[in-house]
Amino acid sequence: MSFRAAGDVAARGSFDAGGASSPEKDQASAIVTPSILENNGSQGTPSYSEMDEDEAQLKKLGYKPILHRSFALFESFAATFAALDVVGGVRLTMATGISFAGPASYWSSFVITAVCSIITAAVLAEVCSALPASGSIYLWAAESGGKVFGRFLSFLVAWWSTTAWTTFVASMCQSTMNFVFAEVSVFNGSYKTDVSDVKFRAVQWITSEVVLLFVILLNYVPPRLYKLLFRISMAIIAIDYILNIVWVPIATSKKDYGFRSAKWVFTQTYYNYAGTMDDAGTKPVPKGWQWCLTYFATAGILCGYDASGHIAEETKNASVKAARGLFWSTVVSAVCAFSLIIMFLFCMPPDTTFFDLIYSATSTQPVVNLYAYMLGRGGHVVMNVICIIELFMNAVVSVLACSRLVFAVARDGVLPFSSWIGQVDKNGQPRNAITVIYICSCILLCSILPSNVAFTSLVSAAGAPSFAAYTLIAFGRLFLSRNNFPKGKWDLGILKKPFYFVAMIFNAFAFIVNVSPYSYPVKASNFNYAIVIMAIVSICAVLCTIFIPRSKWLATRSPQDGYVVPHGPQESPVQVNEKGQWEK
């Protein structure tokens, strides 16, 4: 990464009392004192206005610029848009969303989800604008919690978020192979694809591990090639969206059953597909709760919009572009998802046929059967190939975003082996963080072997921690750091408090739904293990908070000049080492 002249002086040279650079002390690390940070711009000290704005702001946050900063607004937008991938999200959750309480609950629940998600994105964009660093959501939680609770909240969110993104990567790899194996059912192949068969699950597992390996290998490419990965992912999603929005209605118009009526789409409800509360089948699941369970599908479509924040440290003019990318990608994703939901509802085949297709016991991904029924065997292959490539690229982009989060969390000493995980190579790439994601995802994929509900649990485990993290940040901004938070270029103004409140309530509700049982009566075979995963991860976070000394936590910060900066004894200088960490 190249620095501008003024920024290079600040990054490599130490400042004497008069503010001049001392050539004999020129070195790889920057020596700065808290008094310099406090007196920024005053006589006798260097002004940050002389430095590149991004590097200056990063230094105010307490970090040395060591990542490859080359992303613009497009990449920031693409990071969230590709990670959300609402086309694939609608496709994967459509059957679940309709089954719980019918089409009326599916589309209306998504409208509420979309509005609340956009509000949450606005809240996160405001925080991102003030704290545009790779730690993103973890760093935001630290500042939102204030001086008293900041450290505890940051540890929780760090563990939750890394778990969410890692489990999401694992689930995408499995989903990719589910679309592949679904072709066996469509073409009536002799190979048995029954997920209750441990032999088939073993095949699912090993093939998912192979997909994961290729996903990780693509993330080891030089950072300059990441722009190409973003463009490929965006292009695939755009093609997929256009084909669905055009081809599916045309194919439906040629079917005997034709389009569904507006009355069915907007008012029809079902309350008999979630099971019963008892084994005898005499106590149905309450209708209100079935309606709430629809949010398991709709909230999952719009989850993960903090991705733009993860790459903020590599984005030019990050305080503006990262915030815009985060917010507007969420808005565009919500609009695209809603149009797809309405389109699919109008194009649904008759009830009996639809439920026979989506509850097919012989298919690993029933939506492939649905495409085959709508588009024909030949046409659906084209769509399925696009689906498979899209899911693969979704996993690639997700690893890219997740690796920056893991790197930043390790840089601040929150994770075990942080000193190794937080290192970057000569190209400014956190390769060790990518390797850690690979190891963890490999382990998570092993959950396929013992249980046939592992996939759904992985999806829940990918969403629940993110909703919990969004809840804590909104709670912290509303109650813990309302009047003591850095101000960025993106500001909500008078909408702050109502937006914080809405974001807190909605994401808390989404978290509850994601960890709740969704099939009744609850047994070991259909238990939602997301709550177990959340409990284990939270315990790990609490233990790290207890046993990692506060002095080892390099993200201990105090607001100064509207930013958060690391602090130590006022008499001692603070040094940025080669890893971008602050040391005494």
Summary of the structure (lengths in Angstrom):
residues: 584
radius of gyration: 24.6
end to end distance: 25.5
largest distance: 84.0
contacts: 2114
relative contact order: 0.19
helix: 67%
strand: 4%
